[in-house]
């Protein structure tokens, strides 16, 4: 691996390239915080895909793309004379030191949960006067639910055992079924949300990341459906002309292939 000096030299090279692109490239010269925002979100999801696929070469590539965005935002900040990359790095370094008194201070912790609870307590001392105030509004709903639950648990608002949460899940499912049987769409939607929220909470207790779990299932479904589509082409049939039983038979074939020891599928 690279030495510390080589790492610093590589980062300095990136900063120099950013300066040159901002000065000379027509596209880079036009960019703003707002124009880069959606691209940053896209790059973050691409990194997430690479991580879920355990593709280390793609993780390296996507991390580079994200690092470019960080450097780009810092460049824009320096042009406005409000902050630069050194301010960004120093700010996060100061925060990490402050939020880890068990490393940089005298605080004693026994486990990971102690660290999380102290982290949330310190955030409140910093002026964040609401525990859930730091949850970004724009987060995807599943990720947002997970963060809400983690933050509430960080200040002690949590279940004691996973069995209690599973009972809550069953309770919410019963309430959802009752509203569905009444034909009340609005109430059914609300109760369905309660079911999902409870399931996400249960997953948290089991140390399962619900967003990762759902995305893995999405990818698995796509692979199996693509298999059905390929088979249909081999049979010179259109999917719309196939019966459900025909498609289910091919689905089972795809499922058997993906679960075989030699398969890399989900």
C-alpha positions in Angstrom: 0.0 0.0 0.0 1.0 3.6 -0.4 3.0 5.5 2.2 1.5 8.5 4.0 3.7 10.8 1.9 2.4 9.1 -1.3 -1.2 9.5 -0.1 -0.7 13.2 0.6 1.0 13.7 -2.8 -2.0 11.9 -4.5 -4.4 14.2 -2.7 -2.4 17.3 -3.6 -2.4 16.1 -7.3 -6.2 16.0 -7.2 -6.4 19.5 -5.7 -4.2 20.8 -8.5 -6.3 19.1 -11.1 -9.5 20.6 -9.6 -7.9 24.1 -9.7 -7.0 23.6 -13.4 -10.4 22.2 -14.4 -12.2 25.0 -12.7 -10.1 27.5 -14.5 -10.1 26.0 -18.0 -12.9 23.5 -18.5 -16.2 25.0 -19.8 -18.3 22.4 -18.0 -16.5 22.6 -14.7 -16.5 26.4 -14.8 -20.3 26.4 -14.9 -20.9 24.1 -11.9 -22.5 25.3 -8.6 -23.5 23.7 -5.3 -27.0 23.2 -6.7 -26.0 21.7 -10.1 -23.6 19.2 -8.4 -26.2 18.1 -5.8 -28.1 15.5 -7.8 -24.9 14.2 -9.3 -23.5 13.6 -5.8 -26.6 11.7 -4.8 -26.3 9.5 -7.9 -22.6 8.8 -7.2 -23.6 7.9 -3.6 -26.1 5.3 -4.8 -23.6 3.9 -7.3 -21.1 3.4 -4.4 -23.9 1.7 -2.5 -24.5 -0.7 -5.4 -20.8 -1.5 -5.6 -20.7 -2.3 -1.9 -23.8 -4.5 -2.1 -22.2 -6.4 -5.0 -18.9 -6.7 -3.1 -17.1 -5.3 -6.1 -13.9 -3.9 -4.7 -12.6 -2.4 -7.9 -15.9 -0.5 -8.4 -15.9 0.6 -4.7 -12.5 2.2 -5.4 -13.8 3.9 -8.5 -17.0 5.2 -6.9 -15.0 6.5 -3.8 -12.9 8.4 -6.3 -16.0 10.0 -7.8 -17.3 11.0 -4.4 -13.9 12.4 -3.4 -13.9 14.5 -6.5 -17.3 15.9 -5.5 -16.0 16.8 -2.0 -13.0 18.5 -3.5 -15.3 20.3 -6.0 -17.6 21.6 -3.2 -14.6 22.8 -1.2 -13.3 24.6 -4.3 -16.6 26.4 -4.7 -16.5 27.3 -1.0 -13.0 28.7 -1.4 -14.1 30.8 -4.4 -16.8 32.3 -2.2 -14.2 32.8 0.5 -16.3 30.9 3.1 -14.3 27.7 3.5 -11.8 25.5 1.7 -10.7 21.8 1.9 -8.5 22.5 4.9 -11.5 23.9 6.8 -13.6 20.8 5.8 -10.9 18.4 7.0 -10.2 20.3 10.2 -13.9 20.6 11.0 -14.5 16.8 10.8 -11.3 16.1 12.7 -12.4 18.4 15.5 -15.8 16.8 15.6 -14.4 13.3 15.7 -12.1 14.2 18.6 -15.0 15.9 20.5 -17.4 13.0 19.9 -14.8 10.3 21.0 -14.0 11.3 24.6 -13.4 7.6 25.3 -10.4 7.9 22.9 -9.3 11.5 23.3 -10.5 12.1 26.9 -11.2 10.3 30.2 -14.6 8.8 29.5 -15.0 5.1 30.1 -17.3 3.0 27.8 -18.1 -0.7 28.0 -19.4 -1.4 24.5 -20.7 0.0 21.2 -24.0 1.0 22.7 -22.3 3.2 25.2 -20.5 4.9 22.4 -23.7 5.5 20.5 -25.6 6.9 23.5 -22.7 9.3 24.3 -22.5 10.4 20.7 -26.2 11.4 20.7 -25.8 13.1 24.1 -22.9 15.2 22.8 -24.9 16.2 19.7 -27.6 17.6 22.0 -25.0 19.6 23.9 -23.8 21.1 20.6 -27.1 22.9 20.3 -29.1 20.2 18.4 -32.1 20.6 20.7 -34.2 17.8 19.2 -33.0 14.2 19.1 -34.6 13.6 15.7 -33.8 17.0 14.3 -30.7 15.8 12.6 -32.5 13.2 10.4 -32.4 14.6 6.8 -35.8 15.1 5.4 -34.7 13.9 2.0 -33.5 10.4 3.1 -35.3 7.5 1.4 -38.1 6.3 3.6 -36.6 3.0 4.7 -33.3 4.6 5.6 -35.0 7.5 7.4 -37.1 5.0 9.5 -33.9 3.2 10.5 -32.1 6.4 11.4 -35.1 7.6 13.4 -35.2 4.4 15.4 -31.4 4.4 16.0 -31.5 7.9 17.3 -34.5 7.3 19.6 -32.7 4.2 20.9 -29.6 6.2 21.4 -31.4 8.1 24.2 -33.0 5.0 25.7 -36.4 5.0 23.9 -36.2 1.4 22.8 -37.5 -2.1 23.3 -35.7 -4.6 25.6 -36.0 -7.7 23.5 -36.6 -8.5 19.8 -39.6 -10.7 20.8 -41.4 -7.6 22.0 -40.9 -6.0 18.6 -42.1 -9.1 16.8 -45.3 -9.0 18.8 -45.7 -5.4 17.8 -45.2 -6.4 14.1 -48.0 -9.0 14.4 -50.2 -6.5 16.1 -49.7 -4.0 13.3 -50.4 -6.7 10.7 -53.7 -7.5 12.4 -54.7 -3.8 12.4 -53.7 -3.5 8.7 -55.8 -6.6 7.8 -58.8 -5.1 9.7 -58.6 -1.9 7.7 -58.2 -3.7 4.4 -61.3 -5.8 5.1 -63.2 -2.5 5.7 -62.1 -1.2 2.3 -60.7 2.0 3.9 -57.8 2.8 1.6 -56.5 5.8 3.6 -56.4 3.9 6.9 -55.0 0.8 5.2 -52.1 3.0 3.9 -51.5 4.3 7.4 -51.5 0.8 8.9 -49.3 -0.5 6.2 -46.8 2.2 7.1 -46.9 1.0 10.7 -46.2 -2.6 9.6 -43.2 -1.5 7.6 -41.9 0.7 10.5 -42.2 -2.2 12.9 -40.5 -4.6 10.5 -37.6 -2.1 10.1 -37.3 -1.9 13.9 -37.3 -5.7 14.1 -34.6 -5.9 11.5 -32.5 -3.3 13.5 -32.7 -5.6 16.6 -31.5 -8.5 14.5 -28.6 -6.5 13.1 -30.1 -6.6 9.6 -29.9 -3.5 7.4 -33.4 -3.3 6.0 -32.4 -1.1 3.0 -29.6 -3.5 2.0 -31.9 -6.5 2.5 -34.6 -5.0 0.2 -32.1 -4.0 -2.4 -30.6 -7.5 -2.5 -34.1 -8.8 -3.0 -34.6 -6.2 -5.8 -31.5 -7.4 -7.5 -32.5 -11.1 -7.0 -35.9 -10.4 -8.6 -34.3 -8.6 -11.6 -31.9 -11.5 -12.3 -34.7 -14.1 -12.1 -37.0 -12.0 -14.2 -34.3 -11.4 -16.8 -33.9 -15.2 -16.9 -37.6 -15.6 -17.7 -37.3 -13.0 -20.4 -34.2 -14.8 -21.9 -36.0 -18.1 -21.9 -39.0 -16.6 -23.6 -36.8 -15.4 -26.4 -35.3 -18.8 -26.8 -38.8 -20.2 -27.1 -39.7 -17.4 -29.5 -42.5 -16.2 -27.3 -43.5 -12.9 -25.9 -43.9 -12.6 -22.1 -47.3 -11.2 -22.6 -48.4 -14.3 -24.5 -47.1 -16.7 -21.8 -49.3 -18.0 -19.1 -48.5 -17.4 -15.4 -47.9 -21.1 -14.9 -45.3 -21.1 -17.7 -43.5 -18.1 -16.3 -43.6 -19.6 -12.7 -42.0 -22.8 -14.1 -39.1 -20.8 -15.5 -39.0 -18.7 -12.3 -38.4 -21.9 -10.3 -35.7 -22.9 -12.8 -34.0 -19.5 -12.2 -34.4 -19.9 -8.5 -32.8 -23.4 -8.5 -29.9 -22.0 -10.6 -29.3 -19.1 -8.3 -29.3 -21.4 -5.2 -26.8 -23.9 -6.7 -23.3 -24.0 -5.1 -21.6 -22.9 -8.3 -23.8 -19.9 -8.8 -22.8 -16.3 -7.9 -26.4 -15.1 -8.0 -28.3 -13.8 -5.0 
